[in-house]
Amino acid sequence: MLISLLLLVMAQAAAPTPAAVPAPSSIAAPDTRSMTLAEVREFNAPLDKGHPYFIRCRAIEVTGSLAKKGRVCRTVAEWRQLQDDGNEHARAIVDYSRSRSNGQ
């Protein structure tokens, strides 16, 4: 997890940032849990879609409801970190199951 975070930071530092897109250091990380959809759109307006602080929202199904949807908004960096953590966890499960013998 730490290695993937370091690789992400190194890749962002090596990539050239266009003049129109503010650098990550000039923008404070947003608190996506307390933002409305209008605030998300306003925050995203000057940012490129690949910017680590660009906020992406996804609709999720609410458990126990046939029609109700919830909205989860996170930054691009947070979505990447969640994906990396999930992949790392899945690899650990597969490695563990492969290391056990068939008799156990």
ChimeraX attribute file (.defattr): number of C-alpha atoms within 10 A of each C-alpha:
attribute: neighborCount
match mode: 1-to-1
recipient: residues
	/A:1	11
	/A:2	7
	/A:3	8
	/A:4	14
	/A:5	14
	/A:6	11
	/A:7	12
	/A:8	15
	/A:9	13
	/A:10	11
	/A:11	11
	/A:12	15
	/A:13	12
	/A:14	8
	/A:15	8
	/A:16	9
	/A:17	14
	/A:18	9
	/A:19	7
	/A:20	9
	/A:21	11
	/A:22	14
	/A:23	17
	/A:24	14
	/A:25	7
	/A:26	7
	/A:27	10
	/A:28	8
	/A:29	12
	/A:30	15
	/A:31	10
	/A:32	17
	/A:33	10
	/A:34	10
	/A:35	13
	/A:36	11
	/A:37	13
	/A:38	9
	/A:39	12
	/A:40	19
	/A:41	14
	/A:42	11
	/A:43	16
	/A:44	16
	/A:45	11
	/A:46	12
	/A:47	17
	/A:48	15
	/A:49	13
	/A:50	10
	/A:51	18
	/A:52	20
	/A:53	22
	/A:54	22
	/A:55	22
	/A:56	17
	/A:57	15
	/A:58	10
	/A:59	11
	/A:60	11
	/A:61	12
	/A:62	12
	/A:63	10
	/A:64	7
	/A:65	8
	/A:66	8
	/A:67	8
	/A:68	11
	/A:69	13
	/A:70	10
	/A:71	12
	/A:72	12
	/A:73	20
	/A:74	19
	/A:75	19
	/A:76	18
	/A:77	18
	/A:78	16
	/A:79	16
	/A:80	16
	/A:81	16
	/A:82	13
	/A:83	12
	/A:84	15
	/A:85	14
	/A:86	12
	/A:87	12
	/A:88	14
	/A:89	12
	/A:90	12
	/A:91	12
	/A:92	12
	/A:93	12
	/A:94	11
	/A:95	11
	/A:96	10
	/A:97	11
	/A:98	10
	/A:99	9
	/A:100	9
	/A:101	7
	/A:102	7
	/A:103	4
	/A:104	4
